[in-house]
């Protein structure tokens, strides 16, 4: 149980307090989706009555959902303002991406000998979808496809501990609702090109060190592009 400050009082709220399928759960899923996809951007004021009206609920389940999102760091409460969408914490993003570059690079290198031609074809098809959406760019869809692509490359990792760390890293990015490509859309085209480079390394049976370095550089390049203009995108 975690004490969460919401307004002038302190309440106790955990995910376990909200029943699956309840109105509170539905409100939580709906609001979180809008935050993740960017409809509710950092600093956006969450007017409970309006959200409740849109969902066809009373204010009570919406308030419970907001408290849960506050516990996850997606929402913050400001005195005399109310609930607003939190900005992205650049330090937390930095640490997450640095860690992910290491563990995902290792996972990709360990997976490489186990990736067959069918898996390569699947990854290449996903990368083509990413390329096709560049002209009419949708950062949320691109990010989702990006995860699908990388999942093909690391999902065969024989070390379950490394694989668990990779999954945790991706989950943490989702919590940070970090569709980095929303902030650095120019990085998307470079990313697609680097994906093909990775696939060619795997197809040519490049050694593990070469693949790991390439995967780490790929992840680090996205981080560097984001940090270069982070002051303009954070709270």
PLY file of the C-alpha trace (Angstrom):
ply
format ascii 1.0
element vertex 235
property float x
property float y
property float z
element edge 234
property int vertex1
property int vertex2
end_header
0.00 0.00 0.00
1.34 3.43 -0.94
0.24 6.77 0.50
-0.49 9.16 -2.33
-1.07 12.86 -1.84
-4.00 14.08 -3.87
-5.24 17.54 -3.08
-5.27 18.66 0.51
-5.70 15.18 2.00
-3.74 11.95 1.85
-5.44 8.85 0.50
-4.37 5.25 0.16
-4.63 3.89 -3.36
-3.06 0.93 -5.13
-3.71 -0.88 -8.39
-5.06 -3.75 -6.32
-7.80 -1.49 -4.96
-9.31 -1.13 -8.42
-11.25 -4.13 -9.67
-10.57 -5.34 -13.24
-13.38 -4.21 -15.53
-14.63 -1.61 -13.07
-15.36 1.95 -14.13
-12.22 3.05 -12.31
-10.19 0.55 -14.35
-11.84 1.65 -17.59
-11.16 5.29 -16.78
-7.54 4.47 -15.92
-7.00 2.65 -19.22
-8.64 5.43 -21.23
-6.76 8.30 -19.60
-3.43 6.49 -19.67
-3.86 5.71 -23.38
-4.43 9.38 -24.13
-1.33 10.31 -22.17
0.82 7.67 -23.87
-0.36 8.58 -27.37
0.18 12.29 -26.68
-3.45 13.46 -26.82
-2.94 14.59 -23.22
0.51 16.17 -23.52
2.84 17.23 -20.67
1.23 20.05 -18.70
-2.27 19.25 -19.93
-4.84 20.00 -17.22
-7.03 17.00 -16.47
-10.50 18.34 -15.76
-12.20 15.48 -13.97
-15.76 16.59 -14.74
-15.03 16.84 -18.48
-13.28 13.46 -18.59
-16.13 11.88 -16.64
-18.64 13.37 -19.08
-16.68 12.06 -22.08
-16.58 8.58 -20.56
-20.17 8.63 -19.37
-19.10 8.06 -15.76
-19.44 9.95 -12.52
-16.43 11.85 -11.25
-15.63 9.23 -8.58
-14.06 6.52 -10.81
-12.18 9.18 -12.77
-10.72 10.56 -9.54
-9.62 7.04 -8.54
-7.99 6.56 -11.95
-6.17 9.89 -11.63
-4.83 8.89 -8.23
-3.49 5.67 -9.69
-1.83 7.55 -12.55
-0.33 9.95 -10.02
1.21 6.96 -8.22
2.79 5.88 -11.51
4.25 9.32 -12.09
2.16 10.09 -15.17
0.08 12.72 -13.40
0.98 15.33 -10.81
-1.18 17.49 -8.59
-0.53 21.23 -8.44
-2.14 23.42 -5.82
-4.67 25.85 -7.30
-4.35 24.08 -10.65
-5.38 20.48 -10.07
-4.23 17.35 -11.83
-1.94 17.82 -14.83
0.03 15.46 -17.04
3.62 15.14 -15.85
6.53 16.05 -18.06
9.08 13.45 -19.09
11.94 13.19 -16.61
15.08 13.48 -18.79
17.28 11.91 -16.10
15.08 8.84 -15.78
14.91 8.59 -19.56
18.70 8.84 -19.76
19.22 6.03 -17.25
16.61 3.81 -18.88
18.04 4.24 -22.38
21.63 3.75 -21.21
20.67 0.52 -19.46
18.59 -0.69 -22.37
21.40 -0.05 -24.85
23.62 -2.39 -22.84
21.18 -5.22 -22.11
19.39 -5.10 -25.45
22.70 -5.05 -27.29
23.76 -8.17 -25.38
20.39 -9.85 -25.94
20.51 -9.15 -29.68
24.04 -10.52 -29.96
23.12 -13.69 -28.06
19.97 -14.11 -30.15
21.68 -13.63 -33.51
22.82 -17.27 -34.05
19.27 -18.41 -33.29
17.49 -16.01 -35.66
16.43 -17.92 -38.77
15.52 -16.60 -42.20
11.81 -16.50 -41.33
12.50 -14.24 -38.34
14.72 -12.00 -40.45
11.94 -11.74 -43.04
9.46 -10.87 -40.29
11.74 -8.13 -38.93
12.34 -6.77 -42.43
8.58 -6.63 -43.08
8.08 -4.63 -39.89
10.90 -2.30 -40.89
9.23 -1.77 -44.26
6.06 -0.72 -42.43
8.17 1.74 -40.47
9.62 3.10 -43.70
6.17 3.38 -45.29
4.84 5.56 -42.47
7.69 8.08 -42.63
5.96 10.38 -45.12
2.78 10.58 -43.04
4.51 10.25 -39.72
2.68 8.80 -36.74
5.18 8.69 -33.84
3.03 6.41 -31.69
2.59 3.82 -34.46
6.25 4.14 -35.40
7.30 3.51 -31.80
5.03 0.47 -31.60
6.52 -0.93 -34.82
9.99 -0.16 -33.53
9.35 -2.33 -30.49
7.98 -5.10 -32.72
11.14 -4.97 -34.82
13.51 -5.17 -31.90
11.45 -7.90 -30.26
12.19 -10.14 -33.21
15.91 -9.55 -32.71
16.11 -10.15 -28.97
13.26 -12.61 -28.33
15.50 -15.62 -28.98
17.99 -14.60 -26.28
18.87 -17.81 -24.40
19.69 -15.93 -21.18
16.37 -15.36 -19.36
17.88 -12.86 -16.92
19.12 -10.58 -19.70
15.81 -10.96 -21.52
13.94 -9.97 -18.35
16.06 -6.82 -18.06
15.26 -5.93 -21.68
11.54 -6.32 -21.06
11.80 -4.20 -17.93
13.56 -1.49 -19.90
10.86 -1.39 -22.57
8.15 -1.38 -19.90
9.86 1.53 -18.18
9.93 3.46 -21.45
6.20 2.81 -21.80
5.67 4.19 -18.30
7.63 7.26 -19.34
5.32 7.28 -22.42
8.47 7.88 -24.30
7.65 8.00 -27.97
11.02 9.63 -28.56
10.27 9.98 -32.25
7.56 12.53 -31.43
10.33 14.87 -30.30
12.99 13.89 -32.83
11.09 12.78 -35.96
14.23 13.21 -38.04
15.77 10.31 -36.13
13.09 7.95 -37.48
14.52 7.72 -41.00
18.02 7.05 -39.65
16.60 4.39 -37.36
15.00 2.51 -40.28
18.32 2.52 -42.13
20.18 1.25 -39.07
17.63 -1.55 -38.69
18.53 -2.83 -42.14
22.22 -2.65 -41.22
21.53 -4.83 -38.17
19.64 -7.37 -40.26
22.49 -7.57 -42.74
24.97 -8.20 -39.93
22.79 -11.03 -38.64
22.35 -12.51 -42.13
26.11 -12.43 -42.74
26.82 -14.26 -39.46
28.82 -11.35 -38.06
30.52 -12.05 -34.75
28.71 -11.33 -31.50
30.86 -8.33 -30.57
30.15 -6.61 -33.89
26.40 -7.13 -33.57
26.35 -6.01 -29.95
28.28 -2.82 -30.73
25.96 -2.02 -33.64
22.85 -2.58 -31.51
24.25 -0.39 -28.73
25.19 2.40 -31.14
21.70 2.27 -32.60
20.06 2.72 -29.20
22.57 5.36 -28.09
22.03 7.41 -31.26
18.34 7.76 -30.40
19.22 8.82 -26.87
21.74 11.37 -28.12
19.21 12.84 -30.56
16.65 13.22 -27.77
19.05 14.74 -25.25
20.28 17.26 -27.81
16.93 19.02 -27.65
15.57 17.71 -24.31
15.24 21.16 -22.66
12.53 22.01 -25.18
10.49 18.89 -24.51
10.58 18.45 -20.75
8.68 20.16 -17.99
0 1
1 2
2 3
3 4
4 5
5 6
6 7
7 8
8 9
9 10
10 11
11 12
12 13
13 14
14 15
15 16
16 17
17 18
18 19
19 20
20 21
21 22
22 23
23 24
24 25
25 26
26 27
27 28
28 29
29 30
30 31
31 32
32 33
33 34
34 35
35 36
36 37
37 38
38 39
39 40
40 41
41 42
42 43
43 44
44 45
45 46
46 47
47 48
48 49
49 50
50 51
51 52
52 53
53 54
54 55
55 56
56 57
57 58
58 59
59 60
60 61
61 62
62 63
63 64
64 65
65 66
66 67
67 68
68 69
69 70
70 71
71 72
72 73
73 74
74 75
75 76
76 77
77 78
78 79
79 80
80 81
81 82
82 83
83 84
84 85
85 86
86 87
87 88
88 89
89 90
90 91
91 92
92 93
93 94
94 95
95 96
96 97
97 98
98 99
99 100
100 101
101 102
102 103
103 104
104 105
105 106
106 107
107 108
108 109
109 110
110 111
111 112
112 113
113 114
114 115
115 116
116 117
117 118
118 119
119 120
120 121
121 122
122 123
123 124
124 125
125 126
126 127
127 128
128 129
129 130
130 131
131 132
132 133
133 134
134 135
135 136
136 137
137 138
138 139
139 140
140 141
141 142
142 143
143 144
144 145
145 146
146 147
147 148
148 149
149 150
150 151
151 152
152 153
153 154
154 155
155 156
156 157
157 158
158 159
159 160
160 161
161 162
162 163
163 164
164 165
165 166
166 167
167 168
168 169
169 170
170 171
171 172
172 173
173 174
174 175
175 176
176 177
177 178
178 179
179 180
180 181
181 182
182 183
183 184
184 185
185 186
186 187
187 188
188 189
189 190
190 191
191 192
192 193
193 194
194 195
195 196
196 197
197 198
198 199
199 200
200 201
201 202
202 203
203 204
204 205
205 206
206 207
207 208
208 209
209 210
210 211
211 212
212 213
213 214
214 215
215 216
216 217
217 218
218 219
219 220
220 221
221 222
222 223
223 224
224 225
225 226
226 227
227 228
228 229
229 230
230 231
231 232
232 233
233 234
